[in-house]
Amino acid sequence: MAKTVIVSCGTGIATSTVAAKAIEEACKAAGVAVITKQCKGQEIPELLKQGADLIVTTSTMRFDPGIPVVKGLAFLTGIGIDEVVKEILDILKD
């Protein structure tokens, strides 16, 4: 069964697209079925109602979503991206 990852950034367009594609590629390579849903940070609560396993965000979370949250800034900078991808895969493989 596919895992659902909410990928958010400030506008829900540029950064979340880059992060979502990288997450999808890493999951495919690791044999993890995944569905990504992109959004603005303020849209996260609405998407959570549909169900999700993980949130990857480049913006600040101002509430506890009740599921794991990974800081996705590495998708912008490229610094520490391997560690972030590993953290994401570790969460989704559980």
N, C-alpha and C positions, 0 to 999 in steps of 0.2 A: 504494500500500500504506500502511496506517495506521501511524503512529508510536505507540509506547507510552510513556506518561509515568507514572512512579510518583510519587504525591503523598502526602507523609507529614507528620504532625504528632505531637504528644505522645500523643493518644488515637486517632487515625485516624478521628475523627468530624467535629467542628465545623470546625476550620480547614481540614482537607484537603478538606472538601466545598465550602467557599467557593472555595478555590484551584482545585480541579478544575473547577468550573462556569465560572470565569473563563477558565481555560485552554481549555476546550472551546469557549466562545463566541469567544474570540480566534482560535483555530485555524479555526473554521468561517468567520469573517469573512475570514480570509486564504487560505482554500482549502486548508488543511492537514488531512488526515484524521488524527484522533488518537483513541486509546483511553487513558483515564485509569484508574489503579488506585490506590485509596486504602488507606493503611495507617498503623500506628504506626511510629515510627522503627526499633524493633527488628525489625520484620517485613520490612524492606527486603531483607536478604540472601535470604530465601526467595522473594520476588517476582522478584528478579534472575535466579533460576534459570529463570524462565519467559520471560525476555527483556525488555529495555526499552531505550529510546533516550535517556532523560533522567530525572533525579530532581529533583523540586522539593520542598524540605523547609523546614519552619519550625523544625526541631530540629537539633541538632548531629550531623554525621556523624563517627563515630569510626573509619572505615575508608575506603579508596579503593575505590569500586565499579567503577572501570574505565570509567565512562561519565560524561558531563557532569552536574554538580550545580549547580542554581540555588537560591540562598537565597530562600525564598518569604515572608519576613516582610512584604513590601509588601502581600501579600494581607490581612494583619491590620490594618496601619496605614493603608493607602492611600497612604503616602508612597513615591514612586518606582515606583509600579505600572506606569506606561507603559514605563519602562526595563526592568523585569523581564519584562514581556510581550514586548517587542521582543527581549530576550536569548533567551527561550524560542523564539520564532518563528524567529529566526536559526539556532538549533541544529537545530530540527526541519526546516527547509527544506534543510539540507545533505544 
